[in-house]
Amino acid sequence: MKKRIFAIIIAVSVATGLLGGCTRMKNTDDGEVKEIRYLNFKPEVAQVYDRISEAYEKETGIKLIVETAASGTYESTLTARMATDEAPTIFQINGPIGYASWSDYCADLKDTELYKHLKDKSLAVTKGNSVYGIPYVVEGYGIIYNKALLSKYFALPNRTTAVNSVDEITNFTTFKAVVEDMQARRAELGIQGVFASTSLKTGEDWRWQTHLMNIPVTLEFLEKNIDLTSEDYKSIDFTYSDNFKNIFDLYINNSTTDKTRLGTVDVTTSMAEFALGKCAMVQNGNWGASQILGVSGNTVKADDIGFMPIYTGTQGEENLGICIGTENFICINAKASKSEQKAAQDFLWWLFGSETGKKFVAEELGFIAPFDTFTDAETPDDPLAKEVVRWLNNKEVVNIPWNFTVFPSQTYKEGFGSALLKYAKGAMSWAQVKKYAVDEWKNEFGA
């Protein structure tokens, strides 16, 4: 199963457009390199890169010129810069879709030191035996759970399940039994429901129409051996729709809010319910740690926050982990000289391999870096970031990649979210939800 999942990730590459010409220097060796250029994607860390540049020049004598694109303008800025003599040596793409647009400018990174130390090679943007984009920060999502409340349930003498720890929950059947028994005993546990409210308010439903939907879509691509470099991704059968329904029903039937009133709930409210101990579980990502710990009146200790996979009832799901991925991949400009490319490789290895660089990454950039050069002590100091690292290091499972970058438009996702709300209210059948998902996916792509 692991090999097949890896093969799907390697195959992902979707053509989205053509890039104009470039006047960048030709790919020849031009001797000593005194400066390298980096086009940064994240405005929120621009000042940190100023300090990184200063530290790198002090240690190596090489000047790092960092330009930061304004929010929402990265592609247009990159296009403009690539057509000049000041084109970046280091830039980034958002994954296979971005690679399709910039393939002529992405150097092969398979022999770089940075790639050698990437923990999960399947996360990289690859084609054939070549590596064109290396993830430099990852995030993860799954089911966040309160360890203290789960332990309280496992200690109940009258529970109907024989499960004694979270480690014994490895499939949907077991998970469902535990959830439904906890819901029946919610008064004893002091909770209003097992799950936080499923936020289906317009604009607040991305956890379901995108993140949850990623699981059945990824599994379908895997089962069908879909070549995402072809046009095959432009239609789906929603093969695993019943599995989506399994977990979605479990959420809406065992939560703090009646399923007919979920259209008024936002994500902030949902996360606050978990933080205040009103529920035991909530689906979200590691970015939710601050939402939990920052809530006034929070009753959940940092040490009691854990991640488990989103089980849906698929065959072999005991071997699946949480959903880990990124939309941030580092690339080196193939049009730069060989010596400049080597200088770029050296800088990236310094940033993610040296003590000075790693300190910047962990403490100031706040990245969960997917490289084996980082110890547990060198990861962001929040419980869910540490959980992502734990799952990333677990060699016994395959974590589910983020393939929602190939989803149709935001309009499609919002429409799917609306269909889910109607289903929760009893105004739409599941067959109709499935039909919408399949038909509109095809219509959006014009397949």
Buried (B, 14 or more C-beta within 10 A) or exposed (E): EEEEBBEBBBBBBBBEEEBEEBEBBEBEEEEEBEEBBBBBBBBEBEEBBEEBBEBBBEEEEBBBEBBBBEEEEBBEBBBEBBBEEEBBBBBBBBBBBBBBBBBEBBBBBBEBBBBEBBBBBBBBBBBEEBBBBBBBBBBBBBBBBBBBBBEBBBEBEEBEBEBEEBEEBBBBEBBBBBBBBBBEBBEEBEBBBBBBBBBBBEEBBBBBBBBBBBBBBBBBBBBEEBBBBEEBBBBBEBBBBBBBBBBBBBBBBBBBBEBEEBBEBBBEBBBBBBBBBBBBBBBBBBEBBEBBBEBEEBBBEBEBBBBBBBBBBBEEBEEBBBBBBBBBBBBBBBBBBEBBBBBBBBBBBBBBBBEEBBEBBBEBBBBBBBBEBBEEEBBBEBBBBBBBBBBBEEEEBBBBBBBBBBBBEEEBBBBBBBBBBBBBBEEBEBEEBBBBBBEBBBEBBEE
